[in-house]
Amino acid sequence: MKKTFVLTHPKIKTDRLFEAVKRDVKKYIKREQKKELPENVDYWDFDCKYGHTAEEAKTIHIAEINKFIDEAEELKLESFYLEIIAKAGHRKTKENSE
């Protein structure tokens, strides 16, 4: 998902637009996690970027998405860019130090 969310609408209140953005992001992540894993892959990981525009987007952790959406709401931005790309994740094993 690479998308610039526009947060202005003549009939829909801004609060509802932010709730819709959060719902869309959650739905996208859930849908990607349900996809069948390729061979030798442990889980789906995500590369995420957030910025006021696509050019100034910076890498963020998936757990910080809602925090940045809330920040955009506080700053009363008219739009922001969010990118979420699914990738294969491999668990790191802990080595026993005996």
LOZA-359175 format. One record per atom (N, C-alpha, C, O): x, y, z; atom name. Coordinates in Angstrom, 2 decimals. Example, Ala and Ser with C-alpha at 12.3 -4.5 7.8 and 13.67 -1.06 7.14 Angstrom:
# residues 2
      east     north        up   atome
     13.19     -5.69      7.80       N
     12.30     -4.50      7.80      CA
     13.20     -3.30      7.80       C
     14.24     -3.32      8.46       O
     12.85     -2.25      7.08       N
     13.67     -1.06      7.14      CA
     12.90      0.03      7.87       C
     13.41      1.14      8.04       O
# end
This chain:
# residues 98
      east     north        up   atome
      0.84     -1.16      0.00       N
      0.00      0.00      0.00      CA
      0.90      1.23      0.00       C
      1.65      1.46      0.95       O
      0.82      2.00     -1.02       N
      1.50      3.28     -1.11      CA
      0.41      4.29     -1.41       C
     -0.16      4.30     -2.50       O
      0.13      5.15     -0.43       N
     -1.03      6.00     -0.61      CA
     -0.85      7.33      0.10       C
     -0.31      7.41      1.20       O
     -1.33      8.39     -0.57       N
     -1.44      9.69      0.06      CA
     -2.89      9.85      0.48       C
     -3.79      9.90     -0.36       O
     -3.11      9.94      1.77       N
     -4.46     10.07      2.32      CA
     -4.84     11.54      2.35       C
     -4.15     12.34      2.98       O
     -5.93     11.89      1.69       N
     -6.45     13.26      1.69      CA
     -7.48     13.35      2.81       C
     -8.39     12.53      2.89       O
     -7.31     14.34      3.66       N
     -8.13     14.43      4.85      CA
     -9.09     15.61      4.83       C
     -9.44     16.16      5.87       O
     -9.49     15.99      3.66       N
    -10.50     17.04      3.53      CA
    -11.62     16.52      2.64       C
    -11.38     15.89      1.61       O
    -12.83     16.79      3.07       N
    -14.00     16.37      2.31      CA
    -15.13     17.34      2.65       C
    -15.29     17.71      3.81       O
    -15.91     17.74      1.66       N
    -16.95     18.73      1.94      CA
    -18.05     18.24      2.87       C
    -18.66     19.05      3.58       O
    -18.33     16.94      2.90       N
    -19.44     16.44      3.71      CA
    -19.02     15.60      4.91       C
    -19.77     15.50      5.89       O
    -17.83     15.00      4.87       N
    -17.38     14.11      5.94      CA
    -16.49     14.88      6.90       C
    -15.58     15.61      6.49       O
    -16.76     14.71      8.21       N
    -15.95     15.38      9.23      CA
    -14.55     14.78      9.27       C
    -14.35     13.61      8.98       O
    -13.60     15.62      9.64       N
    -12.20     15.21      9.67      CA
    -11.96     14.04     10.63       C
    -11.18     13.14     10.32       O
    -12.64     14.05     11.77       N
    -12.47     12.95     12.73      CA
    -12.82     11.61     12.10       C
    -12.12     10.62     12.32       O
    -13.87     11.58     11.32       N
    -14.31     10.34     10.67      CA
    -13.32      9.91      9.60       C
    -13.13      8.72      9.37       O
    -12.69     10.88      8.94       N
    -11.69     10.54      7.92      CA
    -10.48      9.86      8.56       C
     -9.94      8.90      8.02       O
    -10.06     10.36      9.72       N
     -8.93      9.75     10.41      CA
     -9.28      8.33     10.88       C
     -8.45      7.43     10.80       O
    -10.49      8.15     11.37       N
    -10.92      6.81     11.77      CA
    -10.94      5.86     10.56       C
    -10.57      4.69     10.68       O
    -11.36      6.38      9.42       N
    -11.40      5.56      8.21      CA
     -9.98      5.16      7.77       C
     -9.76      4.04      7.31       O
     -9.04      6.08      7.91       N
     -7.65      5.78      7.55      CA
     -7.12      4.66      8.44       C
     -6.52      3.71      7.95       O
     -7.34      4.78      9.75       N
     -6.88      3.75     10.68      CA
     -7.51      2.40     10.36       C
     -6.85      1.36     10.41       O
     -8.81      2.41     10.04       N
     -9.50      1.17      9.70      CA
     -8.93      0.56      8.42       C
     -8.73     -0.66      8.35       O
     -8.66      1.39      7.40       N
     -8.09      0.89      6.15      CA
     -6.72      0.28      6.35       C
     -6.40     -0.77      5.77       O
     -5.90      0.92      7.17       N
     -4.55      0.41      7.45      CA
     -4.64     -0.93      8.17       C
     -3.94     -1.88      7.81       O
     -5.50     -1.01      9.17       N
     -5.66     -2.25      9.93      CA
     -6.17     -3.37      9.03       C
     -5.70     -4.51      9.12       O
     -7.13     -3.04      8.16       N
     -7.68     -4.04      7.24      CA
     -6.61     -4.54      6.26       C
     -6.55     -5.73      5.98       O
     -5.78     -3.62      5.75       N
     -4.73     -3.99      4.81      CA
     -3.72     -4.93      5.48       C
     -3.34     -5.95      4.90       O
     -3.30     -4.58      6.69       N
     -2.30     -5.41      7.39      CA
     -2.87     -6.80      7.67       C
     -2.19     -7.80      7.48       O
     -4.12     -6.85      8.11       N
     -4.76     -8.14      8.38      CA
     -4.85     -8.98      7.11       C
     -4.59    -10.19      7.14       O
     -5.21     -8.36      6.01       N
     -5.35     -9.07      4.73      CA
     -3.99     -9.61      4.28       C
     -3.91    -10.75      3.81       O
     -2.93     -8.82      4.43       N
     -1.60     -9.28      4.03      CA
     -1.12    -10.43      4.91       C
     -0.46    -11.35      4.43       O
     -1.43    -10.38      6.20       N
     -0.99    -11.43      7.11      CA
     -1.70    -12.75      6.86       C
     -1.17    -13.81      7.20       O
     -2.89    -12.71      6.26       N
     -3.64    -13.93      5.96      CA
     -3.11    -14.66      4.73       C
     -3.41    -15.83      4.54       O
     -2.34    -13.97      3.90       N
     -1.82    -14.61      2.69      CA
     -0.91    -15.77      3.06       C
     -0.28    -15.77      4.11       O
     -0.88    -16.73      2.18       N
     -0.06    -17.93      2.42      CA
      1.42    -17.56      2.40       C
      1.88    -16.81      1.54       O
      2.14    -18.10      3.37       N
      3.57    -17.83      3.47      CA
      4.35    -18.62      2.43       C
      4.04    -19.79      2.19       O
      5.35    -18.01      1.80       N
      6.22    -18.76      0.90      CA
      7.04    -19.77      1.71       C
      7.10    -19.70      2.94       O
      7.66    -20.68      1.01       N
      8.48    -21.70      1.66      CA
      9.67    -21.05      2.36       C
     10.24    -20.08      1.85       O
     10.05    -21.58      3.52       N
     11.17    -21.10      4.33      CA
     10.96    -19.70      4.89       C
     11.94    -18.99      5.16       O
      9.72    -19.29      5.07       N
      9.41    -17.98      5.65      CA
      8.63    -18.22      6.94       C
      7.71    -19.04      6.97       O
      8.99    -17.50      8.00       N
      8.35    -17.68      9.30      CA
      7.09    -16.84      9.48       C
      6.11    -17.30     10.07       O
      7.11    -15.61      8.98       N
      5.99    -14.70      9.18      CA
      6.07    -13.55      8.17       C
      7.09    -13.39      7.49       O
      5.01    -12.76      8.08       N
      5.01    -11.57      7.24      CA
      5.52    -10.39      8.06       C
      5.01    -10.11      9.14       O
      6.52     -9.71      7.54       N
      7.06     -8.51      8.15      CA
      6.64     -7.34      7.27       C
      6.22     -7.56      6.13       O
      6.73     -6.13      7.76       N
      6.29     -4.97      6.98      CA
      7.33     -3.86      7.03       C
      7.87     -3.54      8.09       O
      7.60     -3.27      5.87       N
      8.40     -2.06      5.76      CA
      7.41     -0.91      5.69       C
      6.53     -0.89      4.82       O
      7.55      0.06      6.59       N
      6.60      1.17      6.65      CA
      7.33      2.50      6.54       C
      8.44      2.67      7.06       O
      6.69      3.43      5.85       N
      7.20      4.80      5.74      CA
      6.05      5.76      5.95       C
      4.91      5.49      5.55       O
      6.35      6.89      6.59       N
      5.34      7.91      6.84      CA
      5.97      9.27      6.58       C
      7.14      9.48      6.89       O
      5.18     10.19      6.03       N
      5.65     11.55      5.83      CA
      4.50     12.46      5.44       C
      3.43     12.00      5.05       O
      4.74     13.74      5.56       N
      3.72     14.71      5.15      CA
      3.54     14.66      3.63       C
      2.45     14.92      3.12       O
      4.62     14.32      2.92       N
      4.56     14.07      1.48      CA
      5.38     12.82      1.19       C
      6.12     12.34      2.05       O
      5.23     12.28     -0.01       N
      5.96     11.07     -0.37      CA
      7.47     11.30     -0.39       C
      8.25     10.40     -0.08       O
      7.89     12.51     -0.76       N
      9.33     12.81     -0.86      CA
     10.00     12.85      0.51       C
     11.18     12.51      0.62       O
      9.29     13.27      1.54       N
      9.91     13.38      2.85      CA
      9.53     12.23      3.79       C
      9.67     12.35      5.00       O
      9.06     11.13      3.23       N
      8.66      9.97      4.04      CA
      9.89      9.31      4.66       C
     10.92      9.13      4.02       O
      9.75      8.94      5.94       N
     10.83      8.30      6.68      CA
     10.36      6.93      7.17       C
      9.17      6.70      7.38       O
     11.31      6.04      7.34       N
     11.01      4.68      7.80      CA
     10.52      4.70      9.24       C
     11.11      5.35     10.11       O
      9.42      3.98      9.49       N
      8.88      3.85     10.84      CA
      8.59      2.37     11.10       C
      8.59      1.56     10.18       O
      8.36      2.04     12.36       N
      7.99      0.67     12.72      CA
      6.48      0.53     12.59       C
      5.75      1.51     12.76       O
      6.02     -0.66     12.29       N
      4.59     -0.89     12.09      CA
      3.76     -0.53     13.32       C
      2.61     -0.11     13.19       O
      4.32     -0.69     14.51       N
      3.60     -0.38     15.74      CA
      3.41      1.13     15.94       C
      2.60      1.54     16.77       O
      4.13      1.95     15.19       N
      4.05      3.40     15.35      CA
      3.07      4.06     14.38       C
      2.92      5.28     14.41       O
      2.42      3.30     13.54       N
      1.55      3.88     12.51      CA
      0.45      4.72     13.13       C
      0.24      5.86     12.72       O
     -0.27      4.18     14.11       N
     -1.36      4.94     14.72      CA
     -0.86      6.21     15.41       C
     -1.55      7.23     15.40       O
      0.33      6.14     16.00       N
      0.90      7.32     16.65      CA
      1.11      8.45     15.63       C
      0.82      9.61     15.91       O
      1.61      8.09     14.45       N
      1.86      9.09     13.42      CA
      0.56      9.60     12.80       C
      0.47     10.77     12.41       O
     -0.45      8.74     12.70       N
     -1.75      9.20     12.21      CA
     -2.36     10.18     13.22       C
     -2.93     11.20     12.82       O
     -2.23      9.88     14.50       N
     -2.71     10.81     15.54      CA
     -1.96     12.14     15.48       C
     -2.55     13.20     15.69       O
     -0.66     12.06     15.21       N
      0.15     13.28     15.08      CA
     -0.35     14.13     13.92       C
     -0.43     15.35     14.03       O
     -0.69     13.49     12.81       N
     -1.22     14.21     11.65      CA
     -2.53     14.88     12.00       C
     -2.82     15.98     11.53       O
     -3.34     14.22     12.83       N
     -4.61     14.80     13.25      CA
     -4.38     16.02     14.14       C
     -5.08     17.03     14.01       O
     -3.41     15.94     15.05       N
     -3.08     17.06     15.93      CA
     -2.57     18.25     15.14       C
     -2.89     19.40     15.45       O
     -1.76     17.98     14.11       N
     -1.20     19.05     13.28      CA
     -2.20     19.58     12.26       C
     -1.93     20.54     11.55       O
     -3.36     18.94     12.20       N
     -4.43     19.30     11.26      CA
     -3.93     19.35      9.82       C
     -4.18     20.30      9.08       O
     -3.22     18.27      9.44       N
     -2.71     18.17      8.07      CA
     -3.87     17.91      7.11       C
     -4.86     17.28      7.48       O
     -3.73     18.40      5.90       N
     -4.74     18.16      4.88      CA
     -4.51     16.83      4.18       C
     -5.43     16.28      3.58       O
     -3.27     16.31      4.25       N
     -2.96     15.01      3.67      CA
     -1.63     14.51      4.25       C
     -0.84     15.29      4.77       O
     -1.42     13.21      4.14       N
     -0.13     12.62      4.51      CA
      0.08     11.37      3.69       C
     -0.87     10.81      3.13       O
      1.34     10.93      3.62       N
      1.73      9.77      2.82      CA
      2.05      8.61      3.76       C
      2.74      8.79      4.77       O
      1.54      7.43      3.42       N
      1.82      6.23      4.19      CA
      2.10      5.08      3.23       C
      1.36      4.85      2.28       O
      3.18      4.37      3.51       N
      3.58      3.23      2.67      CA
      3.77      2.02      3.58       C
      4.49      2.08      4.57       O
      3.10      0.92      3.21       N
      3.24     -0.33      3.96      CA
      3.47     -1.43      2.94       C
      2.60     -1.72      2.11       O
      4.63     -2.05      3.00       N
      5.00     -3.10      2.05      CA
      5.29     -4.39      2.84       C
      6.12     -4.40      3.74       O
      4.59     -5.46      2.48       N
      4.81     -6.76      3.12      CA
      6.08     -7.41      2.59       C
      6.38     -7.33      1.40       O
      6.82     -8.05      3.49       N
      8.02     -8.77      3.08      CA
      8.13    -10.03      3.93       C
      7.49    -10.14      4.97       O
      8.95    -10.95      3.49       N
      9.15    -12.20      4.21      CA
      9.97    -11.94      5.47       C
     10.95    -11.20      5.44       O
      9.55    -12.55      6.57       N
     10.26    -12.39      7.83      CA
     10.84    -13.72      8.29       C
     10.21    -14.77      8.15       O
     12.03    -13.66      8.83       N
     12.70    -14.86      9.34      CA
     13.05    -14.63     10.80       C
     13.67    -13.63     11.16       O
     12.63    -15.56     11.64       N
     12.91    -15.45     13.07      CA
     14.39    -15.72     13.33       C
     14.99    -16.63     12.75       O
     14.94    -14.92     14.22       N
     16.33    -15.12     14.61      CA
     16.35    -16.05     15.80       C
     15.61    -15.84     16.77       O
     17.18    -17.07     15.75       N
     17.26    -18.02     16.85      CA
     18.30    -17.54     17.85       C
     19.34    -16.99     17.48       O
     18.01    -17.76     19.12       N
     18.97    -17.41     20.18      CA
     19.98    -18.53     20.30       C
     19.61    -19.71     20.33       O
     21.24    -18.18     20.36       N
     22.29    -19.18     20.51      CA
     22.51    -19.44     21.99       C
     22.56    -18.51     22.79       O
     22.63    -20.70     22.35       N
     22.89    -21.07     23.72      CA
     24.35    -20.80     24.07       C
     25.25    -21.30     23.39       O
     24.57    -20.04     25.10       N
     25.95    -19.75     25.53      CA
     26.27    -20.55     26.79       C
     26.28    -20.01     27.89       O
     26.51    -21.83     26.61       N
     26.80    -22.73     27.73      CA
     28.26    -22.95     27.89       C
     28.68    -23.68     28.78       O
# end
